[in-house]
């Protein structure tokens, strides 16, 4: 009897090809479309079209499909934490939270409860089984599409029950398979940005949930040089939307204080105020084994960054990890994730809470 696998299908080409490959490999494949966000505005929310695409692909390749509704779970375990972080002045990454809480927690549990043995998703990442029975999370073979960054909070139990069918493939090969199979989504564009924001203006979206208060933009000497529309809407390293004129190089956000409701700016893309050698993280999660002080590896402080050489210099009294980078890091952003690697193995990640 073949293994029963439930594929999380989003309506995109990656998860569609994942389902095709699993079926070709002899798995008993079913599909689930996760409805995570309540939004009836078809202009911004693509859920209805995405579900229609899932249905079309599943009927085309002849596999059953279902919908799981996780709107309540998403609101409580992802979106509420997202808003809380923004109000603290952080710039959080909801995709990491969504993977940790929705796709590889609630979805996985519900799939297993229904009798499935594993779940699968269309992520560009790979899983390697070790002789001791543990698992490692590896980067996707396509370095331009690698999504291990967003999976840095997965656990051993999650990896043991997960398949990434396209992790070993290049995106071009995935598109080619979709074309060969004549899948309805073969030419569908990849989704970008935060799922619940869609194509709308991010500030306009946030204003529905967090009231904005205008405040001062100040330079490094404390002199007012402009006015902002709400300090939480700005991120470290931001240049656009400051509306500060004057002579010299362009202005960039280098600090913000949500309690004082001020934004601090400096002139020049590589001003020393934008460069930090030490990055501090809290709640560091290790996928397999933890590391010790003195560990030398590489890290990303944002998605799509090339790996940056670093050393774990300190684990402080409250358990925060202090990483020292070989090269100063530009625009270290509180609330983002520092994801640690050794070669192609993703070791885990922690939220950035400080830098110096």
Secondary structure, DSSP 8 states (H G I E B T S, - for coil): ---EEEEE--SSHHHHHHHHHHHHTT-EEEEEEEE------TTT--HHHHHHHHHHHHHHHT-EEEEEE-HHHHIIIIIHHHHHHHHTT----HHHHHIIIIIIIIHHHHHHHTT-SEEE---SEEEEE-TTS-EEEEE-SSTTT--GGGGTT--HHHHHTEE-TTTTS-HHHHHHHHHHTT-TTTT-----S-TTTTTS-HHHHHHTTS----EEEE-TTS-EEEEES-GGG--TT--TT-----SSS-EEEEEEETTTTEEEEEESTT-GGGEEEEEEEEEEEESSS---TT-EEEEESSTT---EEEEEEEE-TT--EEEEEEEEEES--TTSEEEEEETTEEEEEEEEEEE-
